[in-house]
Amino acid sequence: QLQLVESGGGLVQSGGSLRLSCAGSGITLNDYAIGWFRQAPGKEREGVSCITSGDGMTYYADSVKGRFTISRDNAKNTVYLQMNSLKPEDTAVYFCALNVNRRYHGSDWYREYEYDYWGQGTQVTVSS
């Protein structure tokens, strides 16, 4: 059974760092594009970053460019989101998601409808 499990969230002070993990089971994550999304209280879910399969193209929301880095560890079947210089406005539940189209190259990567499977999320809280 395909599962995506996020971990690594927590409470951190402004300016701090966290690394989120998205571990796959029942599927080889390297064969698919993986996106990270977040949802803050009272707000819609928004795309944060995406990494495609194959060439590993990466995409970032403007709000996180230069601070967040998405990467893969194929041996661990895991995708990471390294988050540096965190701000209180980064506080949200973070989700990873998978696009089952192996040829997907990232168009509209920030749209929820591009993804077919979702994890349960991990809470990130940044205090000021």
The 8 nearest C-alpha neighbors of each residue, nearest first, counted from 0:
[[1, 25, 2, 24, 26, 3, 23, 116],
 [2, 0, 25, 24, 26, 3, 23, 116],
 [3, 1, 24, 23, 0, 4, 25, 118],
 [2, 4, 118, 23, 22, 21, 117, 24],
 [3, 5, 22, 118, 21, 2, 23, 6],
 [6, 4, 21, 20, 120, 121, 118, 22],
 [7, 5, 20, 19, 8, 121, 4, 21],
 [8, 6, 19, 18, 20, 9, 17, 5],
 [9, 7, 123, 122, 121, 6, 19, 17],
 [8, 10, 123, 124, 122, 11, 7, 17],
 [9, 11, 124, 125, 123, 12, 8, 126],
 [12, 10, 125, 15, 126, 124, 9, 13],
 [13, 11, 126, 125, 15, 14, 127, 10],
 [12, 14, 86, 127, 85, 15, 126, 125],
 [15, 13, 84, 85, 12, 86, 16, 83],
 [14, 16, 84, 85, 13, 12, 11, 83],
 [17, 15, 83, 82, 85, 84, 14, 18],
 [16, 18, 82, 81, 19, 83, 7, 8],
 [19, 17, 81, 80, 7, 82, 20, 79],
 [18, 20, 7, 80, 79, 6, 8, 81],
 [21, 19, 79, 6, 5, 78, 7, 22],
 [20, 22, 5, 78, 77, 4, 79, 3],
 [23, 21, 77, 4, 3, 76, 20, 5],
 [22, 24, 3, 2, 76, 26, 28, 77],
 [23, 25, 2, 26, 1, 3, 22, 0],
 [24, 26, 1, 0, 2, 23, 27, 3],
 [27, 25, 24, 1, 28, 23, 2, 0],
 [26, 28, 29, 30, 76, 23, 25, 24],
 [29, 27, 30, 31, 76, 26, 23, 77],
 [28, 30, 31, 27, 52, 73, 76, 71],
 [31, 29, 28, 52, 27, 101, 53, 32],
 [32, 30, 52, 101, 29, 28, 98, 99],
 [31, 33, 51, 52, 98, 50, 97, 34],
 [34, 32, 97, 50, 96, 49, 31, 51],
 [33, 35, 49, 96, 95, 48, 97, 50],
 [36, 34, 95, 48, 47, 94, 49, 46],
 [37, 35, 46, 47, 94, 45, 93, 95],
 [36, 38, 93, 92, 44, 45, 91, 94],
 [37, 39, 44, 91, 92, 43, 42, 45],
 [38, 40, 91, 42, 41, 92, 90, 37],
 [41, 39, 42, 38, 91, 43, 92, 90],
 [40, 42, 39, 43, 38, 44, 91, 92],
 [43, 41, 39, 40, 38, 44, 45, 91],
 [42, 44, 38, 45, 41, 39, 40, 37],
 [43, 45, 38, 37, 36, 42, 46, 39],
 [46, 44, 36, 37, 43, 38, 47, 109],
 [45, 47, 109, 36, 48, 35, 37, 110],
 [46, 48, 36, 60, 35, 59, 45, 37],
 [49, 47, 59, 35, 58, 34, 46, 60],
 [50, 48, 34, 58, 57, 33, 35, 108],
 [49, 51, 57, 33, 56, 32, 55, 34],
 [50, 52, 32, 55, 56, 104, 31, 105],
 [53, 51, 31, 32, 55, 30, 29, 54],
 [52, 54, 55, 51, 30, 29, 31, 56],
 [55, 53, 56, 52, 51, 104, 50, 57],
 [56, 54, 51, 52, 53, 50, 57, 32],
 [57, 55, 51, 50, 54, 58, 104, 52],
 [58, 56, 50, 49, 55, 51, 59, 69],
 [57, 59, 49, 48, 50, 56, 60, 108],
 [60, 58, 48, 47, 64, 61, 63, 49],
 [59, 61, 47, 62, 63, 48, 64, 46],
 [62, 60, 64, 63, 59, 47, 65, 58],
 [61, 63, 60, 64, 59, 47, 66, 65],
 [64, 62, 66, 61, 60, 67, 65, 59],
 [65, 63, 61, 66, 59, 62, 67, 60],
 [64, 66, 67, 63, 68, 83, 61, 62],
 [65, 67, 83, 63, 64, 84, 82, 68],
 [68, 66, 82, 81, 63, 83, 65, 64],
 [69, 67, 81, 80, 70, 82, 66, 65],
 [68, 70, 80, 79, 81, 50, 67, 48],
 [71, 69, 79, 78, 68, 80, 72, 50],
 [70, 72, 78, 73, 77, 79, 69, 29],
 [73, 71, 77, 75, 74, 76, 78, 70],
 [72, 74, 76, 75, 71, 29, 77, 28],
 [73, 75, 72, 76, 77, 71, 29, 27],
 [74, 76, 77, 73, 72, 22, 71, 78],
 [77, 75, 73, 74, 28, 23, 72, 22],
 [76, 78, 22, 75, 72, 21, 71, 23],
 [77, 79, 71, 21, 70, 20, 72, 22],
 [80, 78, 20, 70, 19, 69, 71, 21],
 [79, 81, 69, 19, 18, 68, 82, 20],
 [82, 80, 18, 68, 67, 17, 79, 69],
 [81, 83, 67, 17, 16, 18, 66, 80],
 [82, 84, 16, 66, 85, 67, 15, 81],
 [85, 83, 14, 15, 66, 16, 86, 82],
 [84, 86, 14, 83, 13, 15, 16, 89],
 [85, 87, 13, 88, 89, 125, 14, 84],
 [86, 88, 125, 89, 90, 126, 127, 13],
 [87, 89, 90, 86, 125, 91, 85, 39],
 [90, 88, 87, 86, 91, 85, 125, 124],
 [91, 89, 124, 88, 123, 125, 87, 39],
 [92, 90, 39, 38, 123, 37, 122, 93],
 [91, 93, 122, 38, 121, 37, 120, 123],
 [94, 92, 37, 120, 121, 36, 91, 122],
 [95, 93, 120, 36, 35, 118, 37, 96],
 [96, 94, 35, 34, 118, 117, 36, 21],
 [95, 97, 117, 34, 116, 33, 114, 35],
 [96, 98, 33, 116, 114, 115, 32, 99],
 [97, 99, 114, 115, 32, 100, 31, 113],
 [100, 98, 101, 31, 97, 115, 114, 32],
 [99, 101, 103, 102, 98, 31, 32, 97],
 [102, 100, 31, 103, 99, 30, 52, 32],
 [103, 101, 100, 104, 52, 31, 53, 99],
 [102, 104, 100, 101, 105, 32, 51, 98],
 [105, 103, 51, 106, 102, 56, 32, 52],
 [104, 106, 108, 103, 107, 51, 49, 32],
 [105, 107, 108, 104, 103, 109, 113, 110],
 [106, 108, 109, 110, 105, 113, 111, 112],
 [109, 107, 105, 106, 110, 49, 113, 34],
 [110, 108, 46, 107, 111, 45, 47, 48],
 [111, 109, 112, 108, 107, 113, 46, 45],
 [110, 112, 113, 114, 109, 46, 108, 45],
 [111, 113, 114, 110, 115, 109, 107, 108],
 [112, 114, 111, 110, 98, 108, 115, 107],
 [115, 113, 98, 97, 112, 111, 96, 116],
 [114, 116, 98, 97, 99, 117, 113, 96],
 [117, 115, 97, 96, 114, 118, 98, 3],
 [118, 116, 96, 95, 3, 97, 119, 115],
 [117, 119, 3, 4, 120, 95, 94, 96],
 [120, 118, 94, 117, 4, 5, 121, 3],
 [121, 119, 94, 93, 118, 5, 92, 122],
 [120, 122, 93, 8, 92, 5, 6, 123],
 [121, 123, 92, 8, 91, 9, 93, 124],
 [124, 122, 8, 9, 90, 91, 92, 10],
 [123, 125, 90, 10, 9, 11, 126, 122],
 [126, 124, 87, 11, 12, 90, 13, 10],
 [127, 125, 12, 13, 87, 11, 124, 10],
 [126, 13, 87, 12, 125, 86, 14, 11]]
